[in-house]
Amino acid sequence: MLIEPLESRKFARFSLQYTEVEDKTEGEEQWEPRFAGHQSLEERENSFMARDQNIKCGFVKAPQGSPSTGFDLAEDDTNYISRCHIAVSSCIFGNSDRLRTPYDKMVSRLSRKNVCFVMFIDEVTLQTLTAEGRTPDRMGFIGLWKIVVVKNLPYTDMRRVGKIPKLLPHRLFPSARYSIWLDSKLRLQLDPLVILEYFLWRKGHEYAISNHYDRHCVWEEVAQNKRLNKYNHTVIDQQFTFYQADGLTRFNASDPNRLLSSNVPEGSFIIRAHTPMSNLFSCLWFNEVERFTPRDQLSFAYTYQKLTRMNPGKPFHLNMFKDCERRAIAKLFRHRSEEKRSIRKKATE
């Protein structure tokens, strides 16, 4: 009974093109090709305009004769994901999690026919899965998941590598109209088409993400990241100072004109329509993560506020839903490292 709605006229319409190759800058002997390219501050500022433009949005190839900038896929895998029209995706890099197969009984025949389930992994994770007896079949599947092995990772930080499939699904799935992202610590408990209908189609949204279960102000998120040593404190301070100078303000739940229900997302579960505004926001958010820290919760509200501030006539229809709704449809598990700590703790008790 679920019917995909016709393309909404209320969504902003413009054309986004992406920088495919970046030539070496003359006069810079230390220049090295980068997966995200080299974005100047002027280019960054202009990229926030929702208009026909060509922007850097990952997957920037090096000039001819230079080494690959990374995130290399086999040709068969590239062909497979390029044909997906609705994608459910996740990733495991650095053997950080176990493979969680979506709850089969809740996935309808319609979704099995029309939805691609793609798990991006690296070679280290593939070795562990194989050692555990979970080898992809001859078509490259483990259960519902199509296993796509990524070679030549662009970053040494696995958290930063994971932001590529998380924040840039419209680049990885160029034919997709919709995508659902879930972190590898989650297992999908509901049919993907039901999720799209509930979070996007029902009220005409083009992007959906849950708020954080505890923190709602970026000031609190910054303090928590530093308290737990999640990233270099100096870099966090530089990012936060930059954002404040460019208009980021404290979250005020009683402000009737606040743009979001929370300035801190939970971030592990994202539902998107691949509209121009949604794709632009994804590119902008990724570029902030690439420029500063991989802690994406620090840059979400700033990116959203700046995008809406610079495009008053082009609304971005974002659905920030309650985190309890996320927990109802995606079961949370521990990371492998947390499992080991729990086992060691029990052994010493």
Number of C-alpha atoms within 10 A of each C-alpha: 3 10 8 11 11 7 9 12 7 12 18 17 14 12 13 15 11 15 15 16 15 18 11 15 11 7 7 8 8 6 11 14 19 18 22 21 24 17 15 9 9 8 12 15 12 14 20 21 17 24 18 12 13 13 21 23 26 23 24 21 21 21 14 10 6 11 11 19 21 18 19 15 15 11 8 11 16 14 12 14 21 15 14 22 16 25 26 21 21 25 28 24 23 17 21 19 21 17 21 17 17 21 15 14 9 14 19 15 10 12 16 14 8 15 20 23 25 22 23 20 21 21 16 14 20 21 14 14 17 11 10 9 9 15 16 17 11 7 8 15 17 17 15 16 21 21 23 24 22 18 14 13 18 19 15 9 12 17 16 19 20 22 19 23 19 23 23 20 24 24 20 16 24 14 16 21 15 24 25 22 23 19 20 26 21 24 18 26 18 18 20 25 21 16 14 23 17 13 22 22 20 11 11 18 24 25 25 21 22 24 23 22 13 12 16 21 20 24 16 15 19 19 13 13 17 15 11 8 10 14 14 11 15 10 12 20 13 12 18 20 12 12 18 12 9 11 12 17 16 13 20 15 14 7 8 7 8 13 13 19 17 23 29 26 29 21 18 19 22 21 23 26 22 23 22 20 25 22 22 24 24 23 24 25 24 25 21 20 21 20 13 16 20 21 20 21 21 27 24 22 24 21 21 19 17 18 22 18 15 14 14 10 10 18 15 22 18 18 20 21 17 17 18 12 10 19 15 12 16 20 15 16 15 15 15 14 11 13 13 12 11 12 10 11 10 9 8 6 5
